[in-house]
Amino acid sequence: MKREDRTVTGPDSAEARGKRLAISLSGTNLARASDYNQRIVLQAIRLSGETTRIALARQTGLTAPTIANITTRLGEMELIAHVGRKHGGRGQPALRLAINPDGAFAIGLNIDRDHITLVALDLAGEVRSRVTREVRFAMPADVVEIVASELDGLLSAGNIDRARILGVGVARPDDLGGIALPHKPKGYESWSQVDFATLFQEVLPWPVHIDNDAAAAALGEAQGVGGQEKPSFFYLLISAGLGGGPVIDGSYYRGARSRSGEIGLMPDPGASVASAVVQDTVSLSALEERLLREGRPLGALEDLLALDPVMATTVDQWIADATRALTGPLVAVSCLLDPDAIVIGGRLPVPLIERLSARINAALGEVAMPNRVPVHPGQMPAEAPAIGAAILPFLDQLLPSDAILMQAGRSESV
């Protein structure tokens, strides 16, 4: 499988990807249509687990000869494999097709204010290996050092073929260095000036794709990595801060300035502090501050499940306050977007996400609205932003997106 090493910036940036459909409604040439059809068929095989050419033709609407040509080509690229024949029925047993997990790989890196996570993802969407470092307010040089020290072990543990790595996705919060958070050290604002592709060019010699952490996590859910089957949902990411991501008809919606989903920065008029925003309450940073005031510094996130009465009472009150702070914004999300679901993810322990989801469901149920949008935990694990980031290289080179057929704004720097 041929791969070109290139840095993804400019027209291939996250902002450009989200704007292509608005730039032009230009048509497509045959080569681009062929590429798109190949991506569609590969995704159909990837999400089905196992299928046949007949089923693919029925599912995609493509002709049998087209399916035969595409699957032959995908086999030659070692992206799919033949796994026997499907017996039963008349005639020659149908050839069964499945994704080849080792056909391609991608690396996902999540940089947050309290941790650094690296994952290696295969073409089937399985996390082959992962590394997480609990580091508060790591500076750019610190992250480069962590990646350099962990990369070889990550690839070895996942049995990753370097030659088949398509690229690296980097997920980070918007305004990583600019948002005011408790205990932010002097100099941390330097993140606002970082060019990520340049920062990692020595330790990650593959194309680098940058995205918002909540957007990356939502993209992972939308691509079926975590089992998300709803075509439209709003993703709520609880991390050191609070982010959100709207997915509409399977595509992430970025907004005119690529700042959609900024639920954490919405005003919180019900808070006890003037000019508070929602993430001042609904974030791991805010929860840790409450515990510090109670004399219970948080050593590990699992400690939030401890039976210690002070810890438990503090967590209970945080869930109540988080529900209050989120109810108004999520009423707006429900009424304006009418999504299939509101999905909550992040590094908060799953039992607490489940409790928060239940409380929000109850609170929304008491509001007179034209619709009822269910709230439930995300299907992806705590490394959701890193996993979603690893999807970005696959979307760029192999999987379908709503930008593939658009000629405007499409260029590559080699």
C-alpha positions as CSV (number, residue, x, y, z in Angstrom):
1,M,0.0,0.0,0.0
2,K,1.6,3.2,-1.1
3,R,1.8,6.1,1.4
4,E,3.1,9.6,1.1
5,D,4.6,11.2,4.2
6,R,3.2,14.7,4.4
7,T,2.2,17.2,7.0
8,V,-1.5,18.0,7.1
9,T,-1.9,21.8,7.4
10,G,-3.7,24.5,5.5
11,P,-6.5,23.1,3.3
12,D,-6.3,19.7,5.0
13,S,-6.7,21.2,8.5
14,A,-9.7,20.5,10.7
15,E,-11.1,23.9,9.9
16,A,-10.8,23.3,6.1
17,R,-12.4,19.8,6.3
18,G,-15.5,21.3,7.9
19,K,-15.9,24.1,5.4
20,R,-15.4,22.3,2.1
21,L,-19.1,21.6,1.6
22,A,-19.8,25.3,2.0
23,I,-17.1,26.5,-0.4
24,S,-18.4,25.0,-3.6
25,L,-20.9,22.6,-5.1
26,S,-18.5,21.7,-7.9
27,G,-18.9,18.3,-9.5
28,T,-16.6,15.4,-9.4
29,N,-14.5,13.6,-12.0
30,L,-14.4,9.9,-12.5
31,A,-11.3,9.4,-10.4
32,R,-12.8,11.1,-7.4
33,A,-16.0,9.1,-7.7
34,S,-14.0,5.9,-7.9
35,D,-12.0,6.9,-4.7
36,Y,-15.3,7.7,-2.9
37,N,-16.9,4.4,-3.9
38,Q,-13.8,2.5,-2.7
39,R,-14.0,4.3,0.7
40,I,-17.7,3.5,1.0
41,V,-17.2,-0.2,0.3
42,L,-14.2,-0.4,2.7
43,Q,-16.3,1.3,5.5
44,A,-19.2,-1.1,4.8
45,I,-16.9,-4.1,5.2
46,R,-15.3,-2.5,8.3
47,L,-18.6,-1.9,10.1
48,S,-20.3,-5.2,9.1
49,G,-17.6,-7.4,10.6
50,E,-18.1,-9.9,7.7
51,T,-20.0,-9.6,4.5
52,T,-20.3,-10.7,0.9
53,R,-20.1,-9.0,-2.5
54,I,-23.8,-9.6,-3.0
55,A,-24.6,-7.9,0.3
56,L,-22.3,-5.0,-0.5
57,A,-24.0,-4.4,-3.8
58,R,-27.4,-4.4,-2.1
59,Q,-26.1,-2.1,0.7
60,T,-24.3,0.5,-1.4
61,G,-26.3,0.5,-4.5
62,L,-23.2,-0.2,-6.6
63,T,-23.3,-2.7,-9.5
64,A,-21.9,-6.2,-9.0
65,P,-19.0,-5.6,-11.4
66,T,-18.1,-2.4,-9.5
67,I,-18.1,-4.2,-6.2
68,A,-16.0,-7.0,-7.7
69,N,-13.4,-4.5,-9.0
70,I,-13.3,-2.5,-5.7
71,T,-13.0,-5.6,-3.5
72,T,-10.3,-7.0,-5.7
73,R,-8.4,-3.7,-5.4
74,L,-8.9,-3.6,-1.6
75,G,-7.6,-7.2,-1.4
76,E,-4.5,-6.3,-3.4
77,M,-3.9,-3.4,-1.0
78,E,-4.2,-6.0,1.9
79,L,-7.0,-3.9,3.5
80,I,-9.5,-6.7,3.4
81,A,-9.2,-10.5,3.5
82,H,-11.2,-13.5,2.3
83,V,-12.5,-15.6,5.2
84,G,-14.1,-18.5,3.5
85,R,-17.4,-19.0,1.8
86,K,-20.9,-18.5,3.0
87,H,-22.9,-21.8,2.5
88,G,-26.6,-22.3,2.3
89,G,-28.8,-21.2,-0.5
90,R,-28.5,-21.9,-4.2
91,G,-25.5,-21.8,-6.5
92,Q,-21.8,-21.2,-5.7
93,P,-21.3,-20.3,-2.1
94,A,-20.6,-16.5,-1.7
95,L,-17.1,-15.4,-0.8
96,R,-17.0,-13.9,2.7
97,L,-15.1,-10.7,3.1
98,A,-13.7,-9.1,6.3
99,I,-11.5,-6.2,7.2
100,N,-7.8,-6.9,7.6
101,P,-7.0,-5.3,10.9
102,D,-3.3,-5.2,10.1
103,G,-3.9,-3.5,6.8
104,A,-3.4,0.0,8.2
105,F,-2.7,1.6,11.5
106,A,-2.9,5.1,13.0
107,I,-1.6,6.8,16.2
108,G,-3.8,8.9,18.4
109,L,-2.5,11.5,20.9
110,N,-4.6,13.3,23.4
111,I,-3.0,16.3,25.1
112,D,-5.0,17.6,28.1
113,R,-4.2,19.7,31.1
114,D,-4.0,16.7,33.4
115,H,-2.9,13.8,31.3
116,I,-1.2,12.6,28.0
117,T,-2.6,9.6,26.2
118,L,-1.2,7.6,23.3
119,V,-3.1,4.9,21.5
120,A,-2.4,2.7,18.4
121,L,-5.5,1.9,16.4
122,D,-5.9,-0.8,13.7
123,L,-8.1,-0.6,10.6
124,A,-10.9,-2.6,12.4
125,G,-11.1,0.2,15.0
126,E,-9.5,-1.9,17.8
127,V,-7.1,-0.2,20.2
128,R,-3.9,-2.4,19.9
129,S,-2.0,-0.6,22.7
130,R,-2.3,2.4,24.9
131,V,-0.2,4.5,27.2
132,T,-1.5,7.2,29.6
133,R,0.6,9.5,31.7
134,E,-1.0,11.5,34.5
135,V,0.9,14.8,34.1
136,R,-0.6,18.1,35.2
137,F,0.0,21.0,32.8
138,A,2.7,19.4,30.7
139,M,4.6,21.9,28.6
140,P,5.2,21.3,24.9
141,A,8.8,20.0,25.5
142,D,7.4,17.6,28.1
143,V,4.9,16.1,25.7
144,V,7.5,15.6,23.0
145,E,9.7,13.8,25.6
146,I,6.8,11.6,26.7
147,V,5.9,10.6,23.1
148,A,9.6,9.9,22.3
149,S,10.0,7.7,25.3
150,E,6.8,5.8,24.9
151,L,6.4,5.4,21.1
152,D,8.6,2.3,20.6
153,G,6.9,0.4,23.4
154,L,3.5,1.4,22.2
155,L,4.2,0.1,18.7
156,S,5.8,-3.1,20.0
157,A,3.0,-3.9,22.4
158,G,0.4,-3.5,19.6
159,N,2.5,-5.4,17.0
160,I,2.3,-2.4,14.7
161,D,4.0,-2.3,11.3
162,R,5.5,1.2,11.0
163,A,5.3,1.0,7.2
164,R,1.5,0.7,7.5
165,I,1.0,3.7,9.8
166,L,-1.1,6.2,7.9
167,G,-0.6,9.1,10.2
168,V,-1.1,10.6,13.7
169,G,-4.1,12.4,15.0
170,V,-3.6,14.9,17.8
171,A,-6.6,15.9,20.0
172,R,-6.4,18.8,22.3
173,P,-8.8,21.3,23.9
174,D,-9.4,24.6,22.1
175,D,-7.4,27.3,23.8
176,L,-5.2,24.7,25.5
177,G,-3.0,27.3,27.0
178,G,-5.5,30.1,27.3
179,I,-8.4,28.9,29.3
180,A,-8.2,29.9,33.0
181,L,-8.1,26.8,35.2
182,P,-7.0,26.3,38.8
183,H,-3.3,26.0,39.4
184,K,-2.3,26.7,35.8
185,P,1.4,27.4,35.8
186,K,3.2,30.4,34.4
187,G,4.2,29.8,30.8
188,Y,1.5,27.3,30.0
189,E,0.0,29.8,27.6
190,S,2.9,29.0,25.3
191,W,0.6,26.2,23.9
192,S,-1.4,28.8,22.1
193,Q,1.6,29.5,19.8
194,V,2.5,25.9,19.1
195,D,2.5,24.5,15.6
196,F,1.8,20.8,16.4
197,A,3.1,19.4,13.1
198,T,6.5,21.1,13.7
199,L,6.5,20.2,17.3
200,F,6.3,16.5,16.7
201,Q,8.1,16.2,13.3
202,E,11.2,14.6,14.8
203,V,9.4,11.9,17.0
204,L,6.3,11.3,14.8
205,P,7.5,11.0,11.2
206,W,4.0,10.7,9.7
207,P,1.3,13.1,8.5
208,V,-0.1,14.9,11.5
209,H,-3.8,15.8,11.8
210,I,-5.0,18.2,14.6
211,D,-8.5,18.5,16.1
212,N,-10.4,19.5,19.1
213,D,-10.6,16.8,21.8
214,A,-14.4,16.8,22.0
215,A,-14.7,16.8,18.2
216,A,-12.2,13.8,18.0
217,A,-14.2,11.8,20.6
218,A,-17.5,12.6,18.8
219,L,-15.9,11.5,15.5
220,G,-14.9,8.2,17.0
221,E,-18.4,7.6,18.1
222,A,-19.8,8.6,14.7
223,Q,-17.4,6.2,12.9
224,G,-18.6,3.3,14.9
225,V,-15.4,2.8,17.0
226,G,-17.4,2.7,20.2
227,G,-20.6,1.2,18.8
228,Q,-22.5,4.5,18.4
229,E,-25.5,3.7,16.1
230,K,-27.3,7.1,16.3
231,P,-26.8,9.2,13.2
232,S,-27.2,12.5,15.1
233,F,-26.1,13.1,18.7
234,F,-24.5,15.7,20.9
235,Y,-21.3,14.5,22.6
236,L,-20.4,15.9,26.0
237,L,-16.7,15.4,27.0
238,I,-15.9,15.8,30.7
239,S,-12.2,16.2,31.2
240,A,-10.0,18.9,32.9
241,G,-12.5,21.2,31.2
242,L,-15.8,20.6,29.4
243,G,-16.3,20.3,25.7
244,G,-19.1,19.4,23.4
245,G,-19.5,18.1,19.8
246,P,-22.6,18.0,17.5
247,V,-22.8,15.2,15.1
248,I,-25.5,15.6,12.5
249,D,-26.5,12.8,10.1
250,G,-23.2,11.0,10.8
251,S,-21.0,14.1,10.2
252,Y,-19.4,16.3,12.7
253,Y,-20.6,19.9,12.4
254,R,-17.9,22.5,13.2
255,G,-19.7,25.8,12.7
256,A,-18.6,28.9,10.8
257,R,-15.5,29.4,13.0
258,S,-14.9,25.8,13.9
259,R,-16.0,26.4,17.5
260,S,-19.3,24.5,17.6
261,G,-20.2,22.6,20.8
262,E,-18.5,25.0,23.2
263,I,-20.9,24.1,26.0
264,G,-18.3,24.5,28.7
265,L,-17.9,28.2,27.9
266,M,-21.7,29.0,28.1
267,P,-22.7,31.3,30.9
268,D,-23.9,29.6,34.1
269,P,-26.3,32.2,35.6
270,G,-27.3,29.8,38.4
271,A,-23.8,29.6,39.8
272,S,-22.9,31.3,43.1
273,V,-20.0,33.1,41.4
274,A,-20.7,36.0,39.0
275,S,-19.7,35.5,35.4
276,A,-19.2,31.8,35.9
277,V,-19.3,29.4,32.9
278,V,-20.6,25.9,32.9
279,Q,-17.1,24.2,33.0
280,D,-16.5,26.1,36.3
281,T,-18.7,23.4,37.7
282,V,-18.8,20.6,35.2
283,S,-15.2,19.5,34.9
284,L,-12.7,17.3,36.6
285,S,-10.7,20.4,37.6
286,A,-13.8,21.8,39.4
287,L,-14.5,18.5,41.2
288,E,-10.8,18.2,42.3
289,E,-11.0,21.8,43.7
290,R,-14.0,20.8,45.8
291,L,-12.2,17.8,47.2
292,L,-9.1,19.9,48.0
293,R,-11.3,22.3,50.0
294,E,-12.6,19.3,52.0
295,G,-9.1,18.0,52.7
296,R,-9.4,15.1,50.2
297,P,-6.8,15.6,47.4
298,L,-7.5,13.3,44.5
299,G,-4.8,10.8,43.9
300,A,-6.4,8.8,41.1
301,L,-9.8,9.2,39.4
302,E,-10.8,5.8,40.7
303,D,-10.7,7.3,44.2
304,L,-13.9,9.2,43.3
305,L,-15.7,5.8,43.8
306,A,-14.4,5.4,47.4
307,L,-16.8,4.9,50.2
308,D,-15.1,7.6,52.3
309,P,-18.1,9.7,53.5
310,V,-16.5,13.1,52.8
311,M,-15.5,12.0,49.3
312,A,-18.9,10.5,48.6
313,T,-20.8,13.6,49.9
314,T,-18.6,15.9,47.8
315,V,-19.2,13.8,44.7
316,D,-22.9,13.7,45.3
317,Q,-23.1,17.4,45.6
318,W,-21.0,17.9,42.5
319,I,-23.4,15.6,40.5
320,A,-26.3,17.7,41.7
321,D,-24.6,21.0,40.8
322,A,-23.4,19.6,37.4
323,T,-27.0,18.6,36.6
324,R,-28.2,22.1,37.4
325,A,-25.5,23.7,35.3
326,L,-26.1,21.4,32.3
327,T,-29.9,21.4,32.3
328,G,-30.3,24.8,30.6
329,P,-27.7,24.3,27.9
330,L,-28.9,20.8,27.1
331,V,-32.5,22.0,26.8
332,A,-31.1,24.4,24.2
333,V,-29.3,21.5,22.5
334,S,-32.4,19.4,22.5
335,C,-34.7,22.0,21.1
336,L,-32.3,23.5,18.5
337,L,-30.7,20.3,17.2
338,D,-33.2,17.6,18.1
339,P,-30.5,14.9,18.2
340,D,-31.1,11.2,18.6
341,A,-29.2,11.3,21.9
342,I,-26.9,13.2,24.2
343,V,-23.8,11.2,24.8
344,I,-21.6,11.7,27.9
345,G,-18.0,10.6,27.8
346,G,-14.6,11.5,29.3
347,R,-12.3,10.4,32.1
348,L,-14.9,10.5,34.8
349,P,-15.4,6.9,36.1
350,V,-18.2,5.2,34.3
351,P,-20.4,4.7,37.4
352,L,-20.4,8.4,37.9
353,I,-21.1,9.1,34.2
354,E,-24.1,6.7,34.6
355,R,-25.3,8.6,37.7
356,L,-24.9,12.0,36.0
357,S,-26.7,10.7,32.9
358,A,-29.6,9.5,35.0
359,R,-29.9,12.8,36.9
360,I,-29.8,14.8,33.7
361,N,-32.5,12.6,32.2
362,A,-34.7,13.2,35.2
363,A,-34.1,17.0,35.1
364,L,-34.8,17.2,31.4
365,G,-38.0,15.2,31.9
366,E,-39.3,17.9,34.2
367,V,-38.9,20.6,31.5
368,A,-41.7,21.3,29.0
369,M,-40.1,20.7,25.6
370,P,-41.3,19.6,22.2
371,N,-39.1,16.5,22.3
372,R,-37.4,14.2,24.7
373,V,-33.7,13.5,24.0
374,P,-32.3,10.6,26.0
375,V,-29.0,11.1,27.8
376,H,-26.6,8.1,28.1
377,P,-22.9,7.3,28.6
378,G,-20.7,7.0,25.6
379,Q,-19.6,3.6,24.3
380,M,-16.0,4.5,24.0
381,P,-13.5,4.2,27.0
382,A,-11.8,7.0,28.8
383,E,-9.3,7.4,26.0
384,A,-12.1,8.6,23.7
385,P,-10.3,11.7,22.4
386,A,-7.1,9.8,21.6
387,I,-9.1,7.0,19.9
388,G,-11.1,9.6,17.9
389,A,-7.9,11.4,17.0
390,A,-6.5,8.1,15.6
391,I,-9.6,8.0,13.3
392,L,-8.5,11.2,11.5
393,P,-5.7,9.6,9.3
394,F,-8.2,6.9,8.3
395,L,-10.7,9.5,7.3
396,D,-8.1,11.4,5.3
397,Q,-6.9,8.4,3.3
398,L,-9.3,5.5,3.5
399,L,-12.7,6.1,5.0
400,P,-15.6,8.1,3.6
401,S,-16.3,11.7,4.6
402,D,-18.6,14.3,3.2
403,A,-15.7,16.2,1.7
404,I,-14.2,13.5,-0.5
405,L,-16.2,14.3,-3.6
406,M,-15.6,18.1,-3.3
407,Q,-12.8,19.4,-5.6
408,A,-12.7,22.9,-4.0
409,G,-10.1,23.3,-1.4
410,R,-8.5,19.9,-1.9
411,S,-4.7,20.0,-2.2
412,E,-1.7,18.0,-0.9
413,S,1.7,19.2,0.0
414,V,4.3,16.5,-0.4
